Amino acid sequence: MIPRRTIRIGTFAGIPLGIHPLWIVILGLFTWSLAVGWYPPRVDGIATWAAWALGLLSALLLFASIVAHEYGHAIVARRRGIEVEEIDLWLLGGVARMRGAARRPQDELAYASAGPAVTLVVAAACGLLLLALPAHGLPALRALVAYEALVNAALLVFNMLPAFPLDGGRVMRALIWRATGDPLRATRTAAAVGRGFGFFFIAFGMLGAFSGAPGGLWLAVIGFFLLGAAGAEALHAEAEELFHDVPARDLMSTPALCIAADSSVAQAVRDVMVLHPHPAFPVVDGERVIGMLASGRVERLPAAEREALLVRELTDFDPALLVTADANVAGLLDVPSFARVMRAAVVDAAGRPLGVLSITDVQRALVAHRRLAAAGPQVPRPRV
């Protein structure tokens, strides 16, 4: 549910920061809303250019506080032994992408609480600054500080709702996990609550929109996000539990349908991609796999440019997308690039292709296991 194609803008505390292109649109919408609806009523006679400048500054400060919130999560998670891939700003705020998951409930409780703690500090600091400012005079500064205090307080309340995978939902999951000792049960319970909030937000938001409050559409969008994200988290937890000791060879599809690195993109489309609609293909240089070619990247390329480009020019060379036959399936599910590309090449010691492991292979094995589990209590781990 969360977009993964971001533009990296820097690295802070050793953690990359990226923005999704849609974030620019959201920044513009926030700036416009503040310039038109927030500052003019609070600052008498404010010039249009000043209102827009303050609107942009306020929006940037808001997103800076969101980045600080996510770095709170990320830094504590890293101290607890969880690798942090990057932090992204996107349509609905920010997200810290982590490779792996907490192994103890106290670890998840710590990093889930860290982000809201940062937001609480920001909101409290803005509130205290607002109280320290003179009641009369400096209206523009008072309006700016008041906005930051208000919006951070609202973000804190929203994030602490027990709607998994929001922070409050993760805190709830950690507490259930600590009480029961069962992380899968905790995830299923938290995800069910998260989906309940999702349905409520969708219904309430759509009702508001049809009643003349267009802002209700945002609430509905958040509801759809919660529905999808909670379901995905529950599915991921179930897959990790089931496949924690299953090697890639047991789930991979064979043979691996590969594309030559030195063929043209147009030739790859004609000979392979239109006949086999997979999300990605292993790319070989001779007999050795060197990376993966994502179909989406080819689809975004104008047809006129495909004949002149070689496949290797569009290849994703991320080594995480090349795994050995003994690689742990559950571990691969935690790799962000695998979640993005949805496939990985399974190779031998010399780099030659043995097969392809895809999200579809994992989902198929999961469905088969569920059906067998419904037929009897003793179900072995999947082997295909």
Secondary structure by P-SEA (a helix, b strand, c coil): ccccccccccccccbbbbbccaaaaaaaaaaaaaaccccccccccccaaaaaaaaaaaaaaaaaaaaaaaaaaaaaaaaacccccbbbbcccbbbbbbccccccaaaaaaaaaaaaaaaaaaaaaaaaaaaacccccaaaaaaaaaaaaaaaaaaaaaaaccccccaaaaaaaaaaaaacccaaaaaaaaaaaaaaaaaaaaaaaaaaaaacccaaaaaaaaaaaaaaaaaaaaaaaaaaaaccccccccccccccccccccccaaaaaacccccccccbbbbbccccccbbbbaaaaaaccccccccccccccccccccccccccccaaaaaacaaaaaacbbbbbcccccccbbbcaaaaaaaaaaaaaaaaaccccccccc
